Amino acid sequence: MVAELPTSPTPPPGDRRAPSSGGPGPPQAATAERIDVVAVARDAVHVGVGLGILALQRFQADRPDLEAKLTELGLAPAAWATRQFGELLERQVAALVGAPRPSRRP
């Protein structure tokens, strides 16, 4: 919830500055709105990253079944590409988080 800020150009009592006529700084109401936009943008980025992580985990969990189905349908090159993509993702995530790469399965 955004607090109502005065939009009057009159300075508060005791302020010796001249009333602003849209000088270099933004009005207080615009600053409060900007803070809310930044918070919403930050939340949107966090949600986007979270959804990306969930999608990656779902792909990794379903990858063996997908490879088996593609091979069963005679699409061995697609199964190979899926395996290569999964291994690439594993390497990139491991490098990103600094975790050791899991051992390769035979």
C-alpha positions as CSV (number, residue, x, y, z in Angstrom):
1,M,0.0,0.0,0.0
2,V,1.4,3.4,-1.0
3,A,1.0,6.2,1.6
4,E,-0.6,9.3,0.4
5,L,2.0,12.0,0.0
6,P,1.3,15.7,-0.4
7,T,1.5,16.9,-4.0
8,S,1.6,20.5,-3.1
9,P,4.8,22.4,-4.1
10,T,4.8,24.2,-0.8
11,P,7.6,23.1,1.4
12,P,6.9,21.9,5.0
13,P,7.1,24.5,7.8
14,G,10.7,25.4,8.7
15,D,12.0,24.5,5.3
16,R,13.9,27.6,3.9
17,R,14.2,26.3,0.4
18,A,12.1,28.0,-2.3
19,P,9.0,26.1,-3.5
20,S,10.1,23.7,-6.3
21,S,8.8,24.2,-9.8
22,G,9.7,20.8,-11.0
23,G,13.4,21.3,-10.4
24,P,16.1,18.5,-10.7
25,G,14.5,16.0,-8.4
26,P,11.2,14.1,-8.8
27,P,8.2,15.0,-6.6
28,Q,7.7,12.9,-3.6
29,A,4.6,11.1,-5.0
30,A,6.6,10.0,-8.1
31,T,9.4,8.7,-5.8
32,A,6.9,6.6,-3.8
33,E,5.5,5.2,-7.0
34,R,9.0,4.4,-8.2
35,I,9.7,2.5,-5.1
36,D,6.6,0.4,-5.6
37,V,7.6,-0.3,-9.3
38,V,11.0,-1.4,-8.2
39,A,9.5,-3.7,-5.6
40,V,7.1,-5.2,-8.1
41,A,9.9,-5.6,-10.7
42,R,12.1,-7.4,-8.1
43,D,9.2,-9.7,-7.2
44,A,8.6,-10.4,-10.8
45,V,12.2,-11.4,-11.4
46,H,12.1,-13.7,-8.3
47,V,9.0,-15.4,-9.6
48,G,10.5,-15.7,-13.1
49,V,13.7,-17.3,-11.7
50,G,11.6,-19.6,-9.5
51,L,9.5,-20.8,-12.5
52,G,12.6,-21.3,-14.5
53,I,14.1,-23.5,-11.8
54,L,10.9,-25.5,-11.5
55,A,10.8,-26.0,-15.3
56,L,14.5,-27.1,-15.3
57,Q,13.8,-29.6,-12.5
58,R,10.7,-30.9,-14.3
59,F,12.7,-31.4,-17.5
60,Q,15.5,-33.2,-15.6
61,A,13.0,-35.5,-13.9
62,D,11.2,-36.3,-17.1
63,R,14.3,-36.6,-19.3
64,P,14.9,-40.4,-19.0
65,D,11.3,-41.1,-20.0
66,L,11.4,-38.7,-22.9
67,E,14.7,-40.3,-24.1
68,A,13.1,-43.8,-23.9
69,K,10.0,-42.7,-25.8
70,L,12.0,-41.0,-28.5
71,T,14.2,-44.0,-29.0
72,E,11.2,-46.3,-29.0
73,L,9.6,-44.2,-31.8
74,G,12.8,-44.5,-33.8
75,L,13.9,-41.0,-33.1
76,A,17.3,-41.8,-31.7
77,P,18.9,-38.5,-32.9
78,A,16.3,-36.6,-30.9
79,A,16.9,-38.7,-27.9
80,W,20.7,-38.1,-28.2
81,A,20.0,-34.3,-28.5
82,T,17.8,-34.4,-25.4
83,R,20.6,-36.2,-23.5
84,Q,23.2,-33.7,-24.6
85,F,21.0,-30.8,-23.7
86,G,20.3,-32.3,-20.3
87,E,24.0,-32.8,-19.7
88,L,24.8,-29.2,-20.8
89,L,22.2,-27.9,-18.3
90,E,23.7,-30.0,-15.5
91,R,27.2,-28.6,-16.3
92,Q,25.9,-25.0,-16.4
93,V,23.9,-25.3,-13.2
94,A,26.9,-26.9,-11.4
95,A,29.2,-24.1,-12.6
96,L,26.7,-21.5,-11.5
97,V,26.2,-22.8,-8.0
98,G,29.8,-24.1,-7.6
99,A,28.6,-27.6,-6.9
100,P,30.6,-30.6,-8.1
101,R,29.2,-32.2,-11.2
102,P,27.4,-35.5,-10.6
103,S,29.1,-38.6,-11.9
104,R,28.1,-39.8,-15.3
105,R,25.8,-42.8,-15.5
106,P,27.0,-45.7,-17.6
